[in-house]
Amino acid sequence: MVNRDRVVNEFLELIQIDSYSGKEAEVASVLVKKLEELGLEVKRDQAGEKAGGETGNIIAKLKGTKNGPTILFSSHMDTVKPGLGIKPVIKDEVIYSDGTTILGSDDKAGIAAILEGIKLIKENNIEHSDVEIAFSIWEEGGLFGSKYMDYSLINAKMAFVLDSGGSPGEIIVQGPAQDKVNAKIIGRPAHAGVAPEEGISAIQIAARAIDQMNLLRIDSETTANVGVITGGEATNIVTPEVFIKAEARSTNEEKLDKQTAHMVETLKKATADFGGQIELDVERMYPPFNIDVNEPIVQKTQEIFSRMGIEAYTKSTGGGSDTNIFNGNGIKAINLGIGMKKPHTLEEHISVKDLVNSAQMVFELVKIFGE
């Protein structure tokens, strides 16, 4: 059985270590020590140097006691802002922050659950095959840890990412690819009161382009959004430059290609119509994934939830995670719900029950793959 107080206290300890994206050195050092004390072989890769952060990903291995498939558990170490000086509060068996910061259950609840699951395996002398752990850096805002991960250090061909908001029982088997579309629209400055006809308004170009775009929910598989527009200094200047940050997502890559091409063409046409110029940066941020529900990784996960008395269900998500990158690197990965609610907000919280069940989930997965 999961040691409730131990997993809760470990979670509380971890969330009180500041670890913004790219600033995970302190929490990484704590985790290296914890993993080594559990008898795992621990390494750090060079992802931090490549991403411009303080430290690399932590990759650890628990040597198996018997032959069987190697499995990987993963959660990310970084948190979003505001997340400095988190002060946790427990009320009615639910863990909150004090309301001035996020909580950090995204994704330190996953880390705490993995650590507790490994402790249970060792304490109960459970036979198991090799178990690998990847605690990634800089997942938020770019998935840089998993993108720059040294996959030569990983042998597993199956991975369980503990980084979804549903309670234990949720199995994410499908996720979209995402394209980034960033544009710099260049007009021509002029005095807006004296000679406006001499100017080309970058704001007007941007407005025309966005008005002509198909955005938000495109279909059941595809979404698109313009999230950031910046530019302009004063009302008496015809704005010469505007910066746009947009995205498109789809579980269908053909549809994603079509949507991204539409957004690019709309930007180009509006710019040409007004006689401006445009600089575009289009990048596929991560690939889609789609795991068949009949795959052993899904079937065995459903089986362990049945053992736990939890109803299992599979679903698709519109968000991206390290799960996308693992699948893109040949590791069949699913994302599992761990119960974090309202992540990225000051109302973020997680129930003690979900934290305990997440740890039990890890234990059961190691156990079933060792049988």
N, C-alpha and C positions, 0 to 999 in steps of 0.2 A: 504493500500500500504506500501511496505517496505520503511523505512527511509534510503535512500541511504547513506547519510553522516554518519549516526549513525552506520550502520553495517560496513562500511569501516573503520571508526575510531576505532571501537571495535576490528576489525581484526588487524589493525596496532598496537594497544596497546598490544594485546596478542602475536603477533609474536616478539615483542621486549622484551619479558620476556624470558630469557634463560631457556630451559627445556629439556636438553638431557634426554635420557631414564634413569630412576632411579633417576633423579635430578629434579623432578617436583614440589617440595614443594612450591616454590614461586608462580608459576602460579596456583597451586591448591588453595592456600589461596586467591588469587584474585578472582578465580571463585566461591569459597564458598561464598564470600561476595556478588558477583553479583547475585547469585542465591537466597540468603537469602533476598536481597533487592527486588527481584521480588516476594517474598512471598512463595517460595518453602521450603519444609522441606528438609534439607540437612544432609547427613551423609557421613562419610568416613569409608571404611572397612579396613581390616588389610592386604591387598594385598602387601603393601610396605614392611612390616616385612617379609612376606613369600618370596618375590622376592629379598630382599636385597636393596630396594630403600628407598627414603626419606619420601614418603607419600603413602597413599592408594588411591584407586579409589574414585571418588566423585559420590555418588548416591543420586539423588534428586527427589522429587515428587511434582507435581502440582496437588492439589486435584481437582477432577472433579466437575462440576456444575450439572451434570446429569449422569445417569447410562449409561454404555457402555463399550466396551472393553478397557482395559488399554493398551497403546502403549508406547514403549520405543524408545528414540533417543540416539544415542551414537557416540562419536568421541574420539580420543585419544589425550592426552595432550603432549606427548613427541615428540621430533624431532630427526632427524639424524644429524650427523656431516658433514661439519662444520656449526654450528648454534649458535655460541656465538656472541653477539653484532650485531644482524641483523639490517640492516639499509634499510628500505623499500623505494622504488622509484616508483612513479606513472607516467606512460608515455602513452598517448593515451588511457586512460581508462583501462590500464593493470597495475597490481601491480607486481613489481620485487624486488629482493634484489639489493644491490649495486654491485653485482657480486663477492663479496668476501666470501659469505656464501650462504647456501640454504635460501629459503624464509620462510618456515614453514607453507605454506598453507596446507601441509600434517602434522597435520590435524586440524590446528587452524582455517582454513576456515570453517570446519564443526562445530566447537565450536561456532564461531561467528554467523553462520547461525541459529543454534539452539537457541541461546540466543535471536536473533532478532525475530525469529518466535514466541517465548514465549511472548515477549514484545507485539507483534501485537495481539495475542490472548487476552491478558489482556486489552490492550488499546481499543480494539473494542468490549469488553464484549461478546466474542464468547462463546456459550455454548460448553462444551467439557467434555469428560470422563477423568478419571485419566491419567495423562501424567507423565512418568518417564524419567529421564535423567541419563546416565552413562558416565562420562568422565573418561576414563581409563588411567592408567599409562603404561609405558613400552611396548607399542604395537610393536614398531620397534625392530626387532631382537629376537622375542620370544613370543609375545602375552601374556606376563606374567600378565598384568593387568586383562585381561578377564579370563585367566586360574585360577587365584587366587581370582577372584571376589566372594564376599559374595552374592550368589544368593538368600539367604533367605530374602534379602532386596528388591528383585525385584518381583513384581507380574505380570508384563506383559508377555504375551505369543506371542507377535509380536514385532519385533524390526526393526528399520531403522538405519543402520550404514552409516554415511556420511563420506566415506573414499575411494572414487574411483575417477579416473582421468578424466572420461568422463564428459561432460557438463550435467547439469540437463536434465533429460529425459532418461539417462542411468540407467538401473535396472539390477544389477548383481544377477542372480538367481542360479548360479552354480559355485562352486569353489572346488579345489582339496584338498585332504589330502596330507600331506608332511611327509616323513621320513628323519631323520638326520642319516647319516652314518659317524661316526668318527673312524679313525683307527690310532693306533700307531704300526708301523712296526719296529721290532727289529732285527737287523743283528748282526755283530760282527766286532769290530774295528780292524784295522791292518795298518801297514805302507804301503801306496800305492806304494812306490818305492822300498822298501826292501823286503816285504813279503806280497804282495797283495793276494796271494792264501790262506793265513791264515784268511782273512776277509770274511765277508758276507755283501754285500752292500745293505742297506735298500733302497737306491735310485733305485738300479737296480730292486729290488722286486716291488717297487711302480710303476716303469715304465712298467714292465711286466703286472702288474695287470690293470693299467689304459688303456694300449694298447688293452687289451682283453675285456674291458667293452663296453657295448652298452650305449652310452651317448647322451646328448642333446635331440633332438626330437625323441622319441621312436615311438609314434603314435599320433593320434589326441587327445588322452586323457592323455598322459603320457610323462613326461620329466625327465631328470636326468643330474646331473652335478657334476664334481669335481671342487670345487671352491678354495681350499687352499691346498698348499703343502709346508711344512717347514721341514728343516733338514740340517745337514751338517755344518762343521766349516772350513775345509781347504781341498785343493786339494790333499794333501799328506796323508790324512786319509780316509780309507775306511769307509764310513758313517754308523754308528751303529744304528741310529734312524731317522725315518721320520714320520711326522704327516700329516694325510690326513683328510680334511673335505669335505664331499660330501652330496648330497641330491638327493631324488627322489620324484616326485609328480605325482598324477593322480586323476582324478575324479572318477575312478573305483578302488575300494579298492583291488579287486582281482589282477588287473594289477599292482598296487603299491606293493602288497606283492611279486609278481613274480619279479618285477624289483629290489626291495631291496634285495631279496634273491640272485639274479644273481650277484649283486655288491659285496655282502658279500662273496659268493662262489669264485668269481674271486680273491678277496683279499686273501682269505685263500689258494687257490690253488697256487698262485704265491709265497706266503710265504713258503709253504711246498716245492715247487720245488727248492727253493734256500737254504732250511734248516734254515730259520729264524723263528721268533715267531711273533705273532700278538695279539694285544689287541683291541677289538672292542666295540664300544658304538653305539647301534642302538636304536632310539627312534622315535615313532610317535608323531610329533610335534602338529598336529591338525587334526581333522576329516574333511571329505568332506561335502559339503552340496549341495542339489539339490531341489529347490522349484518349484513346478508345476506352470506354468504360469496361470492356472485357479484358483489358490488359491486367496482368498479375499485380502490378503496383496498385491499381484501383481495387481489384477484387480482394486482396489481402487487407487493404486499409478498411474496406467496408466490413470485413470479417472481424477486425479488432474492435471496431465500434460496436458490433453486435455483441461481442464478449463483454464489453463495458456497459451494455444496456443503453447505448446511445443510438438514436436513429441517424443513419448516414444518408447523405444525398450529394449528388454531383451537380455542378453548375458551371456556367461560363461567367467570366468577369470582363469588365470594360477597362480594367486597370492593368498596368504593367508591373512586373516584379522581377526579382532574380530568377524566378521560375522560367521566364521567357529566355533568359540568357543561357541557363543550364540546358534547356531543350535545344537551343541553337548550337550548343557545343557537344551534342550527342549524348547528353545525360537525360534520360526520361524522368521528368520532374512534375510533381503536382504540388499545388499550394493548399495548405490546410488551415482551416479556421481555428483560431486560438482565443477568440472572445473579446478582442479589443474593440471597444465601441467609441464612436465619434473621434477617431484618430485625427491628428493635425488640428485639433481644436482645444480650447481651454476646458471643454466639457468631457474630454477623453477619460474613459474609465474601463476597468475590467473587474469582473467578479472573481472572488477567491475560488469559487467552484470551477469556473472555466480555466483558471490558472492550474488548479490541481488536476483537472481532467486532461489538460494539454500535456502535463508531465506524464500522466498515466498512459496517454496515447503514445508518447515516445517509447516508454518502457514496453508496451505491448507490440509495437512495430518491430523493435529489436528482437523481441522474443519470438514473434511469428516467423520472421525471416531466418531465424536460427533453428527452427524446427525441421 
